[in-house]
């Protein structure tokens, strides 16, 4: 049983409300970022946490689990953190506009997400609270929240701008991302390095993943040094071991990412997820770009077993969060 949280403040706002003209009318253009926030009465942590959802999801992914248990937003509030929960532009409570959405590269179906996220056909994936099949109530709850995967270039460019504006408004923060929301964390630190105290990326979409990221960690420009002359950086496949797929790294000599080099970064990988090779490639890419303070938290190595890609929604989500907070406390001074 989790303890109740008394709130000092809660509310919501949109970041980056801009307009476009259409048939003589001035309309909100749909590039705004929705932010839900809660501040506990017993605010014992120095910095708030910004939660950024993945793929076709929304901020609800952090609020509760598909089987009705408290999500990471509540668990973080119980641990004394203020929490800002985002709906990326065109997702969730950030209304969809055709200008920022495109055809979905992966349908949110029982057949796709049941296998990728809910452990269908994988008996070792024990932490998903259901079967991952069509009769799984938890999977039904997850699928009901899903929208289309956005066009990555539009999504990343908007999150680079809107994420920076959010940090300007709320001040220094710890960023936690999931899956396709991962590039937003890198872009926010790239734009506002002095306002990001740490990044925890739960299996972030990375250069060795299934979707092209011409800037390595993102589909839009990043502030490399030296700056590339083209609208991309030179990426090559590097075979690390015979047993693993190749990693996508920079061609020599690698460029640095000065905005991220001093930021503590943790990449978190579930034991039963398919994202292990992608995450290893992301860690290698970050280190190649000059980010020396990067740790790869493999949950199985920490004694946390059976997790898949959506670890923040699974049966042991509190145990996974405790491991994350332990890492954060070793890299960030959390006392006010």
C-alpha positions in Angstrom: 0.0 0.0 0.0 1.4 3.4 -1.0 1.1 6.4 1.2 -1.1 9.4 0.2 0.6 12.6 -1.0 -0.6 16.0 0.2 -0.1 18.6 -2.5 0.9 22.2 -2.0 0.1 23.0 -5.6 -1.0 21.4 -8.9 -2.1 22.6 -12.3 -1.2 22.7 -16.0 -0.1 25.1 -18.7 1.0 25.1 -22.3 4.5 26.1 -23.5 5.0 27.9 -26.8 1.5 29.0 -27.9 2.0 30.5 -31.3 -0.4 31.3 -34.1 -1.0 30.9 -37.8 -3.4 32.6 -40.1 -6.1 30.6 -41.9 -9.0 32.1 -44.0 -8.9 35.3 -42.1 -8.7 33.6 -38.6 -5.8 33.6 -36.2 -5.5 30.1 -34.9 -3.2 28.3 -32.4 -0.8 26.4 -34.7 -0.6 23.1 -32.7 3.1 23.3 -31.8 2.4 23.9 -28.1 3.6 21.6 -25.3 1.2 20.5 -22.6 2.6 20.4 -19.0 0.9 19.0 -16.0 2.6 19.8 -12.6 2.3 18.8 -9.0 4.2 20.0 -6.0 4.1 18.0 -2.7 3.7 19.7 0.6 6.8 17.9 1.8 9.1 18.9 -1.0 12.4 17.4 0.2 14.3 17.4 -3.1 16.2 20.3 -4.6 15.2 19.8 -8.2 11.9 18.9 -9.9 11.7 15.9 -12.3 10.5 16.4 -15.9 8.8 13.2 -17.3 8.8 12.8 -21.1 6.7 10.0 -22.6 7.7 7.8 -25.5 6.4 7.0 -29.0 2.7 7.3 -29.5 2.1 7.6 -25.8 1.3 10.6 -23.5 1.9 11.9 -20.1 -0.7 9.4 -18.7 2.1 6.8 -19.1 3.7 8.2 -15.9 0.5 8.8 -13.9 -0.7 5.2 -13.4 -0.1 1.7 -14.6 -2.4 -0.3 -16.9 -3.5 -2.4 -14.0 -4.3 0.5 -11.7 -1.2 1.0 -9.5 0.5 4.3 -8.8 2.8 5.4 -11.6 6.1 7.1 -11.4 4.5 10.6 -11.0 2.9 9.5 -7.7 5.9 7.6 -6.6 8.2 10.6 -7.2 5.8 12.9 -5.3 5.9 10.4 -2.4 9.7 10.7 -2.5 9.6 14.5 -2.2 10.0 15.6 -5.8 8.0 18.1 -7.7 7.0 16.6 -11.0 6.3 18.1 -14.4 4.6 15.6 -16.8 4.6 16.5 -20.5 2.5 15.6 -23.5 4.7 16.2 -26.5 3.3 18.4 -29.3 0.6 16.6 -31.2 0.3 13.9 -28.5 -2.1 13.3 -25.6 -3.5 16.7 -24.4 -1.4 18.6 -26.8 -4.0 18.8 -29.7 -3.1 17.1 -33.0 -2.5 19.3 -36.0 -1.7 17.9 -39.5 1.4 20.1 -39.8 3.2 18.1 -37.1 2.0 14.6 -37.6 2.7 12.1 -40.4 1.9 8.5 -41.2 2.7 6.1 -38.3 5.7 3.9 -38.9 4.4 1.3 -36.3 0.7 0.7 -35.6 -0.4 0.5 -32.0 -1.9 -2.9 -32.3 -2.2 -6.0 -30.1 0.2 -7.8 -32.5 2.9 -5.1 -32.4 2.8 -3.7 -28.9 1.9 -7.0 -27.3 5.2 -8.4 -28.4 7.3 -5.3 -28.1 6.1 -4.1 -24.7 4.0 -6.7 -23.0 6.0 -9.8 -23.3 3.7 -11.9 -25.5 5.4 -15.1 -26.5 8.3 -14.4 -24.0 7.9 -16.4 -20.8 10.9 -14.7 -19.3 9.3 -11.3 -19.5 7.6 -11.7 -16.1 7.0 -8.2 -15.0 4.3 -7.1 -17.4 1.0 -7.3 -15.5 -0.8 -9.5 -18.0 -0.4 -11.8 -20.9 0.3 -9.4 -23.7 -2.5 -11.0 -25.8 -5.9 -9.7 -27.0 -7.6 -10.8 -23.8 -5.1 -8.9 -21.5 -6.9 -6.0 -19.7 -3.6 -4.2 -19.0 -2.7 -4.3 -22.7 -6.1 -2.9 -23.6 -5.5 0.0 -21.2 -2.1 0.7 -22.8 -3.5 0.5 -26.4 -6.4 2.9 -25.5 -3.8 5.6 -24.7 -1.7 5.3 -27.8 -1.7 7.7 -30.7 0.4 7.6 -33.9 4.1 7.9 -33.8 4.9 11.5 -34.9 7.2 12.5 -37.7 10.5 12.4 -35.9 12.1 15.5 -37.5 9.1 17.7 -36.6 8.8 16.2 -33.2 12.4 16.6 -32.3 12.7 20.2 -33.6 9.6 21.2 -31.6 10.9 19.5 -28.4 14.3 21.2 -28.8 12.4 24.6 -28.8 9.6 23.9 -26.4 11.7 21.9 -24.0 14.2 24.8 -23.7 11.3 27.2 -23.1 10.0 25.0 -20.4 13.4 24.9 -18.6 13.6 28.7 -18.9 10.2 28.8 -17.1 10.8 26.2 -14.3 14.6 26.4 -13.8 17.0 23.5 -13.3 15.5 20.0 -13.4 16.2 16.3 -13.7 14.9 14.8 -16.9 13.5 11.3 -17.2 12.6 10.1 -20.7 11.2 6.9 -22.2 11.7 5.3 -25.6 11.0 7.7 -28.5 10.9 10.5 -26.0 14.6 10.0 -25.4 15.8 12.5 -28.0 13.9 15.3 -26.2 16.2 14.9 -23.2 19.3 15.2 -25.3 17.9 18.2 -27.1 16.9 20.0 -24.0 20.4 19.6 -22.5 21.9 20.6 -25.8 20.0 23.9 -25.7 20.1 24.6 -22.0 23.0 22.7 -20.5 23.1 24.8 -17.4 19.5 23.9 -16.6 19.7 20.1 -16.8 21.1 18.5 -13.7 20.9 14.9 -14.9 19.2 12.8 -17.6 17.8 9.3 -17.0 16.8 7.7 -20.3 14.7 4.5 -20.2 15.6 2.6 -23.3 15.8 5.8 -25.5 15.4 5.8 -29.2 19.1 5.9 -30.3 21.4 5.9 -33.3 21.5 2.1 -33.4 17.7 1.8 -33.2 15.1 1.1 -35.9 14.5 4.7 -37.0 17.0 7.0 -38.8 18.5 9.7 -36.7 20.7 11.8 -39.0 22.1 13.8 -36.1 23.0 10.7 -34.2 20.8 11.3 -31.1 18.1 13.1 -32.9 16.4 13.7 -36.2 17.0 17.5 -36.0 20.1 19.5 -35.6 22.3 19.4 -32.5 25.1 21.7 -31.5 28.2 19.7 -32.4 31.7 21.0 -32.2 33.0 21.4 -34.8 29.7 22.1 -36.5 29.0 19.9 -39.5 28.7 21.6 -42.9 25.9 19.4 -44.0 22.4 18.8 -42.5 23.6 15.6 -40.8 26.7 14.1 -39.3 28.8 11.2 -40.7 27.6 7.9 -39.2 29.0 4.5 -39.8 28.3 0.9 -38.7 30.8 -0.4 -36.2 30.9 -4.1 -35.3 31.7 -4.2 -31.6 31.4 -8.0 -31.1 30.6 -11.0 -33.3 27.5 -11.8 -31.2 25.9 -8.3 -31.3 24.5 -6.2 -34.2 26.6 -3.3 -35.4 26.5 0.0 -33.6 25.8 3.3 -35.4 28.7 5.6 -34.4 30.3 8.7 -35.8 33.0 8.4 -38.4 36.5 9.5 -37.3 37.3 12.1 -36.1 34.1 12.3 -33.9 32.5 15.6 -33.1 31.7 16.6 -29.5 28.4 17.6 -28.0 29.5 20.3 -25.5 26.0 20.8 -24.1 26.0 17.2 -22.8 29.6 16.6 -21.8 29.1 17.6 -18.2 25.6 16.2 -17.7 25.3 13.0 -15.6 23.5 10.5 -17.9 22.0 7.0 -17.1 20.7 4.7 -19.8 18.4 2.1 -18.2 17.8 -1.3 -19.9 15.2 -3.9 -19.0 16.5 -7.5 -18.7 13.9 -8.9 -21.1 13.7 -6.0 -23.5 14.7 -6.1 -27.1 16.4 -2.7 -26.7 19.7 -3.9 -25.2 21.8 -3.6 -28.3 20.3 -0.2 -29.1 21.1 1.1 -25.6 24.7 -0.2 -25.8 25.0 1.7 -29.0 23.6 4.9 -27.4 26.1 4.6 -24.5 28.9 4.2 -27.0 27.7 7.1 -29.1 27.5 9.5 -26.1 31.0 8.5 -24.9 32.4 9.0 -28.4 30.8 12.5 -28.4 32.7 13.5 -25.2 30.1 12.5 -22.6 32.2 10.8 -20.0 29.7 10.8 -17.1 27.5 8.1 -18.7 26.4 4.9 -16.9 24.5 1.9 -18.5 22.1 0.6 -15.8 21.2 -2.9 -16.9 18.4 -3.9 -14.5 19.4 -7.6 -14.6 22.9 -6.7 -13.3 21.2 -4.8 -10.5 19.2 -7.8 -9.4 16.0 -6.5 -11.0 14.6 -9.2 -13.2 12.0 -9.8 -15.8 11.5 -6.2 -17.1 10.7 -5.2 -20.7 10.6 -1.9 -22.5 7.9 -0.1 -20.4 9.5 -0.7 -17.0 7.8 2.3 -15.5 4.4 0.5 -16.0 5.3 -3.0 -14.9 4.7 -4.9 -11.7 8.0 -3.8 -10.0 7.9 -0.2 -11.2 8.6 1.1 -7.7 11.8 -1.1 -7.5 13.0 0.2 -10.9 12.4 3.8 -9.7 14.3 3.2 -6.5 17.3 2.1 -8.6 17.0 5.3 -10.7 16.8 7.5 -7.7 19.8 5.8 -6.1 21.8 6.6 -9.2 20.5 10.2 -9.3 21.5 10.7 -5.7 25.0 9.6 -6.5 25.4 12.3 -9.2 23.2 15.2 -8.1 22.9 17.0 -4.7 19.2 16.5 -4.0 18.9 18.2 -0.6 17.5 21.8 -0.9 
